[in-house]
Amino acid sequence: MKIIKIETIEFNGEQREYDVVDRNLKGAPRYFIAYHEGRPFISDEVPQNYRPPMVFHELTEFEKLVGTDSPCLNSLKAELKIVPEESRERYIKFRRAVFRELIEYLECNTQNREFISEVRKSLNYLISQ
C-alpha cells in the first residue's frame, strides 16, 4: 500500500494522523477507508473535504463503539453531526454511493454476514435522510 501523504484530524481532543493511500489496491472499492492497528487509512480518491468525517467515523467505530450494538450506524450518526449543514445533503449522497460500493465489495469478498448487515443498516439510514 503506497502512502501518498499523512493528514490529521482532531478526535477526542487530540490530533490524530491518518494515511491517504493510493487507491490502486487490487480489488478495493474506489472510496475505501479502513482502520488498521490504531491508524486509519483512506483512498486518495475520497475528496479532501470528505476525508475528516469519514476518518472520524472509523475512529469512533473502532475506538469508542467497539463491542456495542450497531457500531457502524452509530458512528455514521456521529459522523453526520460534524458535517457542516450547508454541505450535508451532498455529503449524504456521496456516502450512499460509498456504502453501496462497500456492500458490493463485501458480498464478493467476505463471508462476514454480520459486518455486511451492519453496513446495510448504515446505508438504509442514509437512504432515509
Phi, psi and omega in degrees: 000125183266118177278124180271317177198168178246132178236169180229153170224163173268130179218124181054040176078009178226156177281130180237134178271150171217156182262136170261120187244156177299126183298342186285052171272127185306120175078357182285150174299158182299314184252069183267156171216145179210163179240123182224114176050048175085003182225119177286153169222150188220148179297140177293347179279346175291127180306142184311313184287348178264348182296310183304313179294327179291321177292320176304317178302310182298314179298318179297312183296316189262355177240324183261326189249007180301133179084003178259171176286137175052054182297323180294312181297315181291328174293321178298316179299318177294319179302312184296333179292335181266356177278127180305139183307319185292342179244004185298319182297314177296321180296316179299318178300315178299314182294328174301313179298320179298313181292324176298314177298320180296316179299315178302315179298312183296321180297332179269341191233004180214152175260003184281083183295329180295317179294318178300319178298319178298317180294321178298321177302318180294316178298316179299323177296316179297323179296326181282352182274000000 
